[in-house]
Amino acid sequence: MVVIKAKGVLFDMDGTLVDTTACVEKAWRDKAVKHGVDVETVAKYVHGRPTVDTLRAHFPAECHTVEHAQEFEAVFVETREGVRAVPGAHAAVEAVGEHQWAIVTAASGMWARKRLAQMDFPPPPHLVAAEDVALGKPDPEGYLRGARALGLDPAEVVVFEDSPYGVMAAAAAGATVVALLTSTARARLEEAGAHYIVGDFRDVAITSHGDHISVVV
């Protein structure tokens, strides 16, 4: 058992608070088949990465615009089959002080707000989404912005993530990274630089003490 002391918490969303893995993978697989793109390659790299970055890396030029990415997301954000809150996620968010947390996601703000509302999460005090950064994960910009929104140094923050790109981004920002085994194998999370790895939030105890937070893993 390890006790981590912090002043704020930054949560990723997809795969960390909301399990959209099956929904997201199906949407990308269907799109890959439609455009003649290798399905397995796309499936390996979609998690924790902005939609437009994946489109530009693996799909033909007509799929590379921000508008195309937004249209793609707008269609499958309405799909709720297989979408659920990650076990223990509601309790984790509720355990953190009202102004001590934020969400940093590779998804668009539209996608994030929609999914959070669908799963009955409260609106985050701060949200850093794909359109808020020049460079997506694994670049640390999003997590640096998230820490700044809380008025904190990244070293004072604990980040919960589930994807290698997200772990790399949070670690590069200088935060303490707790990775969840909700979408990615342990070995890949270790390789990405996770400081601690847990199954899900049922393996974590978060307590707000007013001026700081303790996270037991």
Secondary structure, 3 states (H helix, E strand, C coil): CCEEEECEEEECCECCCEECHHHHHHHHHHHHHHHCCCHHHHHHHCCCCCHHHHHHHHCCHHHCCHHHHHHHHHHHCCCCCCCEECCCHHHHHHHCCCCCEEEECCCCHHHHHHHHHHCCCCCCCCEECHHHCCCCCCCCHHHHHHHHHCCCCHHHEEEEECCHHHHHHHHHHCCEEEEECCCCCHHHHHHHCCCEEECCHHHCEEEECCCCEEEEC
